[in-house]
């Protein structure tokens, strides 16, 4: 019996020496690996999901830019085909309106009036812009003159001054060869002062200051300072006579703006203008 007991005790001791260290080792490994993710496939999936999200955002932005470029190209084509709106048919005007409505929805500018008063930083409108389309009746009516046709039309921003420029060319000039030998150009300039409107970052207020007419060329010869311009200052208007003195009627709203194109909608007498950025505004 004593031999049996001794053998049993030895077997129990051997079993304890084998099993207990294994238990400790297993527990240690488990505790050591608690902070390590058990499913690296999930990590890879999450990483791929984030990459796919960025790629999708980039694709959407690229599609929007492509559509913006297509719409701007359409506006230039219609402006060239219908003489900037002077010769546009009603159906052409309606189509251009739909193009502009879509372009407005793609506008990325949020504070076009920033700096227009000349008191802050640089204005995004600064520079010269040439008109390529309009529906403004006060401009379209100029094309009905039997004496002169309308040449280039510019809007020049040098904050706070905003100058509207219209070149007039005698209609009889169309009868001569386009060599410029008998070129005659009369330039009209309307000077206004721009301002920001409270809580309306896309609206530019305008105070009209002066009108000037000056010949640029006569029969192919540059006038320079030979003939003085004819002009006069416009009377200042007391804004208190309007219902809302902080928002008088002289203004336009920017509905689209980027580095190449500007679309504005004027208040009274209404109408819109599409303009493209130019390096200069010489005749």
Long-range contacts (C-beta under 8 A, 24 or more apart in sequence): 64-106, 67-102, 67-106, 68-103, 68-106, 68-258, 71-99, 71-102, 71-103, 71-106, 72-103, 72-260, 72-261, 74-99, 75-99, 75-100, 75-103, 75-132, 75-133, 75-261, 75-274, 76-132, 76-276, 78-133, 79-132, 79-133, 79-274, 80-132, 83-143, 84-131, 84-132, 84-133, 84-134, 84-153, 85-133, 85-134, 85-135, 85-140, 86-140, 86-143, 86-150, 87-143, 93-135, 96-133, 96-135, 97-135, 100-255, 100-256, 100-263, 100-272, 100-274, 103-255, 103-256, 103-263, 104-255, 104-256, 104-263, 106-256, 107-255, 107-256, 107-257, 108-258, 109-202, 109-254, 109-256, 109-257, 109-258, 110-201, 110-202, 111-201, 111-202, 112-201, 112-202, 112-204, 112-254, 112-257, 113-194, 113-196, 113-197, 113-200, 113-201, 113-202, 113-203, 113-204, 113-254, 114-196, 114-201, 115-159, 116-157, 116-159, 116-160, 116-162, 116-194, 116-195, 116-196, 116-204, 117-159, 117-160, 117-194, 117-195, 117-196, 118-159, 118-160, 118-161, 118-194, 119-160, 123-157, 123-159, 124-257, 125-157, 125-159, 125-204, 125-254, 125-257, 125-262, 126-157, 126-158, 126-159, 127-156, 127-157, 127-277, 127-278, 128-154, 128-155, 128-156, 128-157, 128-277, 128-278, 128-279, 128-280, 128-281, 129-154, 129-155, 129-156, 129-157, 129-262, 129-275, 129-276, 129-277, 129-278, 130-154, 130-275, 130-276, 130-278, 130-281, 131-155, 131-273, 131-274, 131-275, 132-274, 132-275, 132-276, 133-272, 133-273, 133-274, 134-271, 134-272, 134-273, 134-274, 135-271, 135-272, 136-266, 136-269, 136-270, 136-271, 136-272, 136-273, 137-269, 137-270, 137-271, 138-269, 138-271, 139-166, 139-271, 139-273, 142-166, 145-171, 146-171, 147-171, 148-186, 149-174, 151-185, 151-283, 152-281, 152-283, 154-278, 154-281, 155-262, 155-273, 155-275, 156-281, 157-194, 159-194, 160-193, 160-194, 160-195, 161-191, 161-192, 161-193, 161-194, 162-191, 162-192, 162-193, 162-194, 162-204, 162-206, 163-189, 163-190, 163-191, 163-192, 164-189, 164-190, 164-192, 165-189, 165-281, 167-216, 167-283, 180-220, 181-220, 182-219, 182-220, 183-217, 183-219, 183-220, 184-215, 184-217, 184-218, 184-219, 184-220, 185-215, 185-216, 185-217, 185-283, 186-213, 186-214, 186-215, 186-216, 187-213, 187-214, 187-215, 187-216, 187-283, 188-212, 188-213, 189-213, 189-214, 189-231, 192-250, 197-246, 197-247, 197-251, 198-246, 198-247, 200-247, 202-253, 202-254, 202-255, 203-251, 203-252, 203-253, 203-254, 204-251, 204-252, 204-253, 204-254, 204-264, 205-247, 205-248, 205-250, 205-251, 206-250, 206-251, 206-252, 207-236, 207-237, 207-250, 208-234, 208-250, 209-233, 209-234, 210-234, 216-283, 217-283
